[in-house]
Amino acid sequence: MAIVSNVRLRQVLTTAMEDRSRAIQDLVFNSNPVLRILRENDRFKTYEGADIRVPLMIDKMDGQWFTGYDKLSSTPKELINSAVFTPKNVAVGFSLTGTELLANEGSGKIIDLLDTYMENAESSMQNVMEEAIHGDGTGAGGREMIGFGGAIPIVPNVGVYGGIDRSQVAMWRTSYYTATTDFPDIGTTFDVTTCIPMLQTIIANRSKGNRYADLIICDTKSYLTYNRALTAIQRITDARSATSGFDALSISTPAGVVKLLCANGVGTVMPENTVYGIDSQALEIRYHPSRNMVPLFDGDGARPINQDAIVQYLVWNGEMVLNNPRYTWRFNTTPAAA
């Protein structure tokens, strides 16, 4: 039952959200360089069921050299297991009273009213996702998506991620480097002279074949140091990233070229003096197809029993998953010379 007599106002909140759901997905996920690149690389994947399970190769077979009557080993091994992630929900809600809807009857006015609320919901969702990307999953009482703070921790051998205890499973650990202590042959200060050799050393040590951290995310201070370390002819902007709206420096390393981006912007929550090295083939966004920036309620939206109002939510469900930590790392550039 509609709260106003004008049939044109029925289901207007849900219709507005449904019409814009694809645009909202683009706006939210393209506003962050990490999410944008993951979308371009087809790393947004759906899931079904109660949890998100990622099959893992947790061990490998042993080879054996032999001759003659040597006994061949056949020791059984458990090779496959799963990391298990709990999907998270995030919602941005708004409401309108029957009085507001009545006062805005007419196609022009009501479209303006809803556009204002929808734009605010989109902006709020951008901010929430941005905070979660750099968080550790402990926000909102553990209901928040696990971001880089949890997936790429400062102490790699502590904590549980995806149901796996890092202290017990060495292959499930990322790496952590500090400019002041981990590069004695290069220097103890992160500056325009040492920043690129330090990066190249990390990549060389944490790569194998064509797998390495090809996506580098920096705070502003660290990014400016890299930018100043390159001569004008070396300062090449990655063309593909430029068309995405984000300028990425291309830097040659022993494993291949890496894209280096700055996590800048008003209200950024990127930790200072921090560089993330991400193997983009190992990072995914898993989401439920029924809750991918869509209205939470059908029809006119939720209606309070004793109030003349409608409330609706923009909702998303999923988790960010690092399914192979081996080539991903975190670099503390303190003190970064900006």
N, C-alpha and C positions, 0 to 999 in steps of 0.2 A: 504493500500500500504506500502510495507516494505521500509525502508530507505537504505537497502543494497541489493545487488543482490543475495547473498547467502541465499537460502531458509532456511538453517539450523538456521539462526539468527532470523527468524520471531517469534514473540511472546515469545522470550526467557526470558524476564523479568517476564512476567506474569506466564509462565510455571514454572520458578524457584520458585516463591512465592507460587504457588498452590501446587507444590510438597512438599514444606517445611512448609505449613501452620499448619499442625498438630504438627510438631516438634517445630514450633515457639510457639504455644499455650503452649506446655509442658515446654519449656525453660523459657518463661516469667512468667507463673503462678506458676511454681515450684521454681522460684528463690527467692520467698518471703514466709516465714513460714506461714503467715496468709492465703495467697492465696492457698498455697499448702494444708493446712489442710481443707480449705473450699472445695477444689476439692475432697479430699478424703472423706469428709462427704456429698458429693453430694449436695453442696450448690451453685453450678453454675447452674442457671436456665435461660431459654430463655424467651423472651417477644416478643409481637407483638403489632403493633399499634403506636399511636403518643406519648404515655407516658407509664410509668411503674406504675401500680396501685397495691397497696398492701391492701387487705381487712383487716380491723381491728375490733376487738370487743372493742368498746369504752365505754361500760357501762355494768352493770350486773343487773339481776333481784333481787328484794328485797324479802327475805323470811319474813313470818309473823306468829307469834304464835297467836292462837285464841281459843276461846271456845264459845259455845252457839250461841247467836245472834250477835256476833261481826261482824262488817262489814269488808269484805275482800277488800283489796286495789287492784285496777286494773289500776293504773296510767300508761299511755302509756310512753314508753321509746324508744329512738333511740339507738339500740344496735350495729349496724354495719355501718361503714363508710370506707373510703379509704384514705391512704396516697398516694400522687401522686408525682412521681419523674420524672424529665426530663432527658432522656438518654443523655450521653455525647459522643463526638467523639474525638478520638486521632489518629494521623497519623504520620508516620515517612517516609519521602520521600528521594529518591535519583535519580540521572539522569546519563545517559551515552550519549555521543555524537556519531554520526555516525563514526567519525574518530577513536574513542576509540574501537568501535565494530569492525571496519575493521581491526584495528591493532592487534586485538586479535582473528582473525579468526582461526579456528582449535579447535577441541573439548577440548583439554587440556587447552589451554590458556583461552578460554572464560569461562569455568567452574571455573577456578581460579579467574577470574575477578568478576564474579557474586557472588561467595562464599564470597569474601572479602566484597562486598557491603551488602550482605544479613546478614553476621555476624555483621556488624556495625549497621544495622537497628535493628536487634534483641537486641543488647546490648543497643541501645538508647531507645527502647521500654521498656526494663526492668527498666531503670533509670526513665523514665517518669511515669510508673505505681508505682514504689516505692515512688516517691515524692507524687503522688496523694493519696496513701494509708494513709499517715500521714497528708495530707493537709485538709483544711476546705472547699474546693470547690470554693474559691474566685480567685484562680489562673487563668491566661489567661482571665481576665475579666468575671469570673464566668462560663467559659466553662469547667473547670476542674472537674473531678469526685470528689464527696464529700467523703473525707476520715474520719479518726478518729477525726480530728480537728473539723469537723462539726457534725459528728454523736455522738461523746462523748465529748462535750464541757466542758470547765473549769467552765462556769456559766450555770448550767443546765436549769434554768428557763427563759432563754432569747433566742430569735431568732426563726426562722421558719425552720422546717425540714420536708420534705415530704409534704409541703403545710399546716402543722399543727403548730399553734403558741404554743410554749412550755409554755409561760406565762399563757395561758388560759386552757391548758390541762395537768394536773399534771401527768397523767399516761404515757405521751409521753416524760418524762424527764429521763435521766440517772442520776447517782449519782456522786458526787465529794467529795474526802476525802483529807485532808492535815495531814501529819504526825505530825506536830507541834501543832495542835489544837484539832484534832478529837478523840484522844485516851488517855484521861487523866489518865485512870486506868492502862495504859501500859507504857506510856512515851511520851516524846515530841521530840525525836530524832529517826530517822530511822537508825537502826544499826543492828548488827548480833544478838542482844538479843531481839529486839522489832519487827523486820521485819516480822517474821512468825506469832506471835500473832496478829499483825495488819492485816495481810492478812486474817487470820482465822476469825477475828472479822467482817471484811467487808463481807466475804462470808456468814457468819451466818446471818448477817443483810439483805443481798440482795439475798436471795434464798427462794425458796418454792418448796417442793417436790423434783422432780428431775431436776428442772430448777435453774441454777446458772451459774456464770462466770467460765466455765471450761477451758478456754483458756486465759492464762496470758502472756501479751507481755511487756517486760521490756527494758529500756535503759541499756547500759552496766554497769553503776555504780550500779543501783538497782539490776541487775542480779548477779553481783559479791557479793553483800551483802547477797543475798539469798543463793548463793552457799556456802559462807563461814559459814553461819549459820547452815548448815547441816553437821552432822558428816559423815565420810566416808561411814558408813553403811546405812545412810539415803539418801545419794546422789545418787538417782536412776534415770537413764536415761530411758525415756519412749521408749520402744522398737519400737513401730510403728513410732514415730517421727524420731528415729535414722535411720530407713530404708528409710525415706524420705530425709535424708541428713541434718536434723536439730536435735540437741540434746535438749531434753526437760526434765527439772527436774520434777519429780512427787512429789507433796506435798499434804498431807492429810489435809482436812478441815472438818468442821461440816457437809457440804452438800455432800462431796465426794472428790475424788482425782482431782486435777487440773494439767494441763500441763503448765509449766512455761518456756518460750522461751526468748532468747535475740535477740533484733532487732539490730544486729551488722552489720559490714561490711564497706567497703570503701565507703565514701560518704553517709552514712546513714543520714536520715533526721528525725529519731526518736527524739522527744524532750528529753532533759536531765532531770534526776530526775523524770521520769514519768513511771507509770505502768498502762496499760490498762487491765481491767478485762472484757472479752468478753463472752457472752452467745453464743456459736457457733451455737446453734439451731436457733438463731434469726438473724444471719448475713448472707447475701446472695450477690452473684454477679449476677446481671441480665444483659444479653447480647443479642444482636440481632444475630440470626443464620447466617444472610447474611453478617455480618461484625465482624467476630471473628478471627482476625489476618489473614486477607486475602488481596489480591491485591485490590486496590480501582478501578483501571481502567481495562477494558477488553482488549483483543487483545494485540497489541504492547505497550500499555500504552498511556499516553497523549503525543501528539507531538506538540510542538510550531509551529505556522503557518510559521514563517520565519526563523526557525533554524533547523539544522540537528541534532536532539537529541531526546531522549526518556526519559520521567520521569514516575516514578511509586511510589506508596505509600503502605506501610503496615498499615492497618487501623483496628481499633476496636471501637465498639459502645456499651455502656451500662452504668451501675451505680452500686455502692456498696450501699446496702440497709440494714439498721438496722430496722427490722420490729417489734421488741418488745424491747424497751429500759429498761424495768423494772429491769432486772437483770445485766445490763451492767454498768460499772463504770470506773472512772478515779481517780488515786491516785497520789498525789504530794508528792514525797519522800524527798523533800528538807529539810535539806541537807543530801543527800545519802552518806553513809560511804562506799566508794569503797576500 
